[in-house]
Amino acid sequence: MARAFVAIDVATGTAGEVCQRLRDADGVVEAHVITGEFAVLVELTGDDQRDVLETMTTAVRPLDDIGAMRTYVCLD
């Protein structure tokens, strides 16, 4: 199983809405509004890294109000 965490910057005032949309997406385990440099933290899973990439390209990147992202792939 592959896992990754994605920190996402979103437009002001949209973090809760973005989290809700992400929670409904296949491959998303959790999505949380956070404090700090980024506004949203998302946990993704899949059978392999390709599944995680698929979730990123089909469920995360296309959303409106998404800005900069940092992806952290789990190694263990």
Secondary structure as GFF3:
##gff-version 3
##sequence-region A 1 76
A	DSSP	beta_strand	2	10	.	.	.	ID=ss1
A	DSSP	alpha_helix	15	23	.	.	.	ID=ss2
A	DSSP	beta_strand	28	33	.	.	.	ID=ss3
A	DSSP	beta_strand	40	46	.	.	.	ID=ss4
A	DSSP	alpha_helix	49	55	.	.	.	ID=ss5
A	DSSP	pi_helix	56	60	.	.	.	ID=ss6
A	DSSP	beta_strand	66	73	.	.	.	ID=ss7
###
